[in-house]
Amino acid sequence: MGKITSIDLFAGVGGMRISLSKALRKLGYADECKLYSEINSYSQQTYNENFPETKLIEDIKSIDKKNIDQIIPDHDILLAGFPCQPFSIAGISKRKNLKRAYGFEDKDQGDLFFNILDILNTKKPRAFVLENVQNLKNHQRGKLLNKILKELRKNYYVPEPQVLDAQNFGLAQRRRRIFIVGFLNFNGDFKFPNPTNKKTKVKDFLDLYPPKKYIISDLLWKSHKKRKLRNKKAGKGFGYKLTYPTDKATITISARYYKDGSECLLYRGDNKNPRKLTPREVFRLQGFPESFKFSVSDLQAYKQAGNAVPINVVEKVCIEVLKYLIRKKNRIKNAA
Ligand SMILES: C[S@@+](CC[C@H](N)C(=O)[O-])C[C@H]1O[C@@H](n2cnc3c(N)ncnc32)[C@H](O)[C@@H]1O
């Protein structure tokens, strides 16, 4: 059995790594994640609970370009779900309100793509998988994505990126994400995975006995309803979203879900206050296994789960990436 090595950048709590690991197992390969980079200490705590002893680089920006070769180990696949706030619709409007730069111009987070690029161009892994919000495609009317692709394509074959939705891959959550994959030295015919279109119901992702503390208070329920009415009068569509357990999917659960849970309040019956999802339920809606451990506060757990990648989708993308690598390698061997 062969072994495929990886590094996990902007790792969060390891969603990309779990996905790759599942894909490798399905194809009969052993895996080794040689390093992860994550700046947030709470995410590191959860990551270490699940993957003890993986080497950590906290801030990717701390790596000087000329030291990349010594600091970053050789690896086959680079994984990176890089920060999406500078490109997401909510992140852009927040930055505009605060009169802060957004997109690539955001010097804290927007230019982190170039750190990935420097690592790719120095270490030349065989393939990479990048993930971001779908709005990356529309930012500056597509100019930003074109710039990213132009840079990546200097050394890699990068097929047209694809937006995939978690609800088409067996998860009861609408979550559209853009995937960019690339291959060193190959050219041609990579295909992203087809949706599995497995039927889903939100109730299949819920706890059997959710603690009472997740039922929202009378006060909060009243203020949700009041805000919705106000928004409706003002012609704005925003407000809480009531989700029924029999629904096919929730809307996207964001890292801000901890605030008031407005994007997904679960219906519990007429005349009853709805409840928030529990952190475990959010992880489940992202495809994380039941064995996934977390001991951080609810607030941090919601943030971590809402920031993560949908495992089922990334696993399928990784399977296609691996199959492509295997196919191409065989073709090269046959030709020799
Ligand atoms: C969208 S989340 C990635 C989620 C991850 N792919 C997962 O599935 O859990 C982006 C992560 O990048 C981290 N991050 C932001 N700036 C960073 C930096 N300079 N160095 C390392 N990590 C950083 C954030 O703390 C956040 O956890």
The ligand as an ORCA input file, in Angstrom:
! r2SCAN-3c Opt
* xyz 0 1
  C     -12.107     29.101      6.589
  S     -11.162     28.603      7.956
  C     -10.555     27.029      7.436
  C     -11.343     25.871      7.913
  C     -10.729     24.520      7.691
  N     -10.417     24.295      6.316
  C     -11.646     23.437      8.255
  O     -12.212     22.664      7.540
  O     -11.839     23.396      9.489
  C      -9.696     29.582      7.789
  C      -8.728     29.390      8.949
  O      -7.522     30.123      8.675
  C      -6.992     30.558      9.926
  N      -6.002     31.629      9.685
  C      -6.240     32.937      9.405
  N      -5.093     33.621      9.242
  C      -4.084     32.722      9.402
  C      -2.662     32.823      9.362
  N      -2.040     33.983      9.124
  N      -1.930     31.691      9.559
  C      -2.539     30.507      9.821
  N      -3.902     30.362      9.887
  C      -4.664     31.439      9.679
  C      -8.224     30.997     10.698
  O      -7.991     31.032     12.092
  C      -9.269     29.938     10.274
  O      -9.340     28.878     11.196
*
